[in-house]
């Protein structure tokens, strides 16, 4: 499934993107139970298929199976005509606003210097263990949302990355069990204020501004990603390709990163781990290719979906 948070009229809702439409999973499950004569359909739907990503992930395999059953049921019954309490179960994508798949993750964990081509470009050697840092929920940014260049920076950089999302609470996970706790994967961009990171000699400020973590447009469930280590990584600004690589270039792979992070802190459903970026960064090019207000950035990871974000200046 391609899970997405969306907003039409009313509160944000969890859906599954199917072609050019999005299916409200909570309403689809309620409609299915109602059709079967279940008098507690609404309460069961809210409990088993909640309308928010983190709550849904906490339901584990039961929630995923229920959502899949509801999708199949709706598809067999002309879902476009289904309504629950006069609310459409299926909506055209053009009529809704896609939000970040995880709107308020408890943790956003990023990995530095984790692509062989990046290290080769800079003449560096791989680190024996992952180098991690964090972003905060204020940085979350959705599809087509503007990335804001803050007043503190004139050097706005891009970093296209594969991210995985935790599906189960876990600690001290061995590498061979890593895939058991991954909910899915999504496109991510670790936006950086390079002048701030350089002057601070650390990442908290330069990578922590509002809108500095575009992610989405969907969370693609793990069963639909055959190999997270064979995905194209591409970053474009105004159509110009500035990063082009493949997740085959990862120094520390997905199981290694998950196992390492789980030894540092307990991982919770909805936590986001961004796996690092390849070469071609704005600050390392000659001349540099820092983004300016009015630019349009596109981040593409395999077939997980393209993130499109215009660049804007911080308001006075």
C-alpha positions in Angstrom: 0.0 0.0 0.0 1.0 3.6 -0.5 -0.2 5.2 2.7 -0.8 9.0 2.7 -2.2 11.5 5.1 -4.5 13.9 3.3 -6.8 16.7 4.0 -10.0 17.5 2.2 -12.7 19.3 4.2 -12.1 18.6 7.8 -9.4 17.0 9.8 -6.4 15.1 8.3 -7.2 11.5 7.4 -5.1 8.4 6.6 -5.6 7.0 3.1 -4.2 4.7 0.5 -3.2 6.2 -2.8 -4.6 4.1 -5.7 -3.8 5.6 -9.1 -5.3 9.1 -9.2 -7.5 8.6 -6.1 -7.0 8.2 -2.4 -9.1 5.8 -0.4 -10.0 6.8 3.2 -9.0 3.6 5.0 -11.0 4.2 8.2 -14.2 4.9 6.3 -13.6 2.0 3.9 -13.3 -0.4 6.8 -16.4 1.0 8.5 -18.4 0.7 5.2 -17.3 -2.9 4.8 -18.3 -3.8 8.4 -21.6 -2.0 8.0 -22.4 -3.9 4.8 -21.8 -7.1 6.8 -24.4 -6.0 9.4 -21.9 -5.2 12.2 -23.7 -2.7 14.5 -20.4 -1.6 16.0 -18.8 -0.8 12.7 -17.8 2.7 13.5 -16.2 1.9 16.9 -14.3 -1.1 15.4 -13.1 1.0 12.5 -11.7 3.7 14.8 -10.0 1.0 16.9 -8.6 -1.2 14.1 -8.0 1.3 11.3 -7.4 4.6 12.9 -7.3 7.7 10.7 -3.8 8.7 11.6 -0.5 7.1 10.6 1.2 6.5 14.0 -1.9 5.1 15.6 -2.4 2.9 12.5 1.2 1.6 12.7 0.7 0.8 16.4 -2.0 -1.6 15.3 0.6 -3.7 13.6 -0.3 -6.6 11.3 -3.9 -6.6 12.4 -4.4 -3.0 11.2 -2.5 -3.6 8.0 -4.6 -6.7 7.2 -7.9 -4.9 7.9 -6.9 -2.0 5.7 -6.0 -4.3 2.9 -9.3 -6.1 3.2 -11.2 -2.8 3.1 -9.3 -1.7 0.0 -10.1 -4.9 -1.8 -13.8 -4.7 -0.7 -14.1 -1.1 -1.9 -12.4 -1.8 -5.2 -14.9 -4.6 -5.9 -17.9 -2.2 -5.3 -17.2 0.9 -7.3 -15.6 2.7 -4.4 -16.1 6.1 -6.1 -19.8 5.8 -5.2 -19.3 4.7 -1.5 -20.2 7.2 1.2 -20.2 7.0 5.0 -22.3 9.6 6.8 -22.4 11.5 3.5 -18.6 11.5 3.3 -16.9 10.0 0.2 -14.8 6.9 0.9 -12.7 7.6 -2.3 -11.6 11.0 -3.4 -9.7 12.2 -6.5 -6.2 13.2 -5.6 -6.7 16.5 -7.3 -9.4 17.4 -4.7 -7.3 16.8 -1.6 -4.0 18.2 -0.1 -1.4 15.5 0.6 0.3 15.9 4.0 3.4 14.3 5.3 2.9 10.5 5.7 4.0 10.9 9.3 3.0 14.4 10.4 4.6 14.5 13.9 7.2 11.7 14.2 8.7 11.3 17.7 12.2 11.0 16.2 13.7 12.0 12.9 17.1 10.3 12.8 19.6 11.2 10.0 22.8 9.6 8.9 25.9 11.5 7.8 28.6 10.4 5.3 26.8 7.1 4.3 27.3 6.9 0.5 30.5 5.5 -1.1 30.2 7.9 -4.0 29.9 10.9 -1.6 33.0 9.8 0.4 35.0 9.2 -2.8 34.0 12.7 -4.1 35.4 14.3 -1.0 38.4 11.9 -0.5 37.1 10.5 2.7 37.1 7.0 4.2 34.0 5.3 5.4 33.3 5.5 9.1 33.3 2.2 10.9 30.0 2.9 12.6 27.1 5.1 11.5 27.3 8.8 12.3 23.8 10.0 13.3 22.1 13.3 14.2 18.5 14.4 14.6 15.9 16.7 13.3 12.7 17.6 15.0 9.0 17.5 14.1 8.9 21.2 13.2 11.0 20.4 10.2 8.4 18.1 8.6 7.3 19.3 5.2 4.8 17.8 2.8 4.5 17.4 -1.0 4.3 20.8 -2.7 4.8 22.7 0.6 7.4 25.4 0.2 10.8 24.9 1.8 11.6 28.2 3.6 15.0 29.7 3.3 15.5 31.3 6.8 16.8 34.7 7.4 19.8 33.2 9.2 21.1 31.5 6.0 22.0 32.4 2.4 23.3 28.8 1.6 20.3 26.5 1.3 21.3 23.0 0.3 19.5 19.8 -0.7 20.2 16.1 0.3 18.1 13.4 -1.4 17.7 10.4 0.8 15.8 7.1 1.3 14.0 7.0 4.6 12.5 4.1 6.4 9.7 4.3 9.0 9.5 2.2 12.1 6.4 0.0 12.5 6.9 -1.6 15.9 8.3 -0.5 19.2 11.7 -2.1 19.5 15.1 -2.0 21.2 18.4 -3.8 20.5 17.2 -5.3 17.3 19.7 -7.7 15.6 20.3 -7.0 12.0 18.7 -10.2 10.8 15.4 -9.1 12.5 15.5 -5.5 11.2 12.9 -6.0 8.4 10.4 -7.3 11.0 10.0 -3.8 12.5 10.1 -1.6 9.3 6.7 -0.4 8.3 7.8 1.0 5.0 9.9 3.5 3.0 9.5 7.0 1.6 11.4 9.8 -0.2 13.1 12.3 2.1 15.3 15.4 1.8 17.7 16.5 4.5 17.6 20.2 3.8 20.6 22.1 5.2 21.7 25.6 5.9 25.3 25.0 5.0 26.6 28.4 6.3 25.1 27.6 9.7 26.5 24.1 9.9 29.9 25.3 8.9 30.0 28.2 11.4 28.5 26.0 14.2 30.7 22.9 13.4 27.6 20.8 14.2 24.2 20.1 12.7 21.4 21.1 15.1 20.8 24.6 14.0 21.7 24.3 10.3 19.5 21.3 9.8 16.7 22.1 12.3 14.8 25.0 10.7 11.1 24.7 9.9 10.4 22.8 6.7 13.9 21.3 6.5 12.6 17.7 6.3 10.4 17.2 3.2 9.0 13.6 3.2 6.5 11.6 1.2 4.4 11.9 -0.8 3.5 8.4 0.4 4.7 5.8 2.9 5.2 2.7 0.7 4.7 -0.4 2.9 7.6 -2.7 3.1 5.9 -5.6 1.2 5.9 -3.4 -1.9 9.7 -2.6 -1.8 11.5 -5.7 -3.1 15.0 -4.3 -2.3 15.7 -1.0 -0.5 19.3 -1.3 -1.6 18.6 -1.0 -5.4 16.7 2.3 -5.7 17.6 5.2 -7.9 18.4 8.4 -6.0 17.9 11.7 -7.9 17.7 15.3 -7.0 16.6 18.0 -9.5 16.4 21.8 -9.1 14.5 23.5 -11.9 14.8 20.3 -13.9 18.6 20.2 -13.6 19.9 16.9 -12.2 22.3 17.7 -9.3 22.4 14.3 -7.5 22.2 10.9 -9.2 23.1 7.7 -7.5 21.6 4.4 -6.2 21.1 3.0 -2.7 23.6 0.3 -3.7 26.1 2.9 -2.7 25.1 2.9 1.0 28.0 2.4 3.4 25.8 1.1 6.2 22.7 -0.6 4.9 19.1 -0.5 6.2 19.4 -3.4 8.7 22.7 -2.1 10.0 21.3 1.4 10.5 18.2 0.1 12.2 20.1 -2.2 14.5 22.6 0.5 15.4 19.9 3.1 16.2 17.9 0.6 18.3 21.0 0.2 20.4 21.0 3.9 21.2 17.3 4.5 21.9 14.0 2.7 21.8 12.5 3.1 18.4 8.7 3.8 18.3 6.1 3.4 15.5 6.4 6.4 13.2 10.0 7.2 13.9 11.8 8.2 10.7 15.4 7.1 9.8 16.9 8.9 6.8 19.8 6.9 5.4 22.1 9.5 4.1 22.8 11.2 0.8 25.0 10.7 -2.2 27.5 13.2 -3.8 26.7 16.3 -5.7 25.8 18.5 -2.7 25.4 22.2 -3.3 28.3 23.2 -1.1 30.7 20.8 -2.8 30.0 21.9 -6.3 32.2 24.5 -8.2 30.4 26.8 -8.4 28.1 26.0 -5.5 24.4 25.3 -6.4 22.6 26.6 -3.4 18.9 27.0 -3.9 17.2 30.4 -4.2 13.6 31.5 -3.6 11.6 30.7 -6.8 13.5 27.5 -7.4 11.6 24.2 -7.6 13.2 21.1 -6.0 12.3 17.5 -6.9 13.5 14.6 -4.9 13.1 11.1 -6.4 13.8 7.7 -4.7 13.1 4.7 -6.9 9.4 4.3 -7.4 8.5 5.5 -3.9 7.3 8.8 -5.4 8.7 12.2 -6.3 8.7 15.0 -3.8 8.1 18.4 -5.3 8.9 21.5 -3.2 9.2 25.1 -4.2 11.7 27.3 -2.4 10.5 30.4 -0.7 12.0 33.2 1.4 11.1 33.6 5.1 8.5 36.3 5.6 9.7 39.6 7.0 
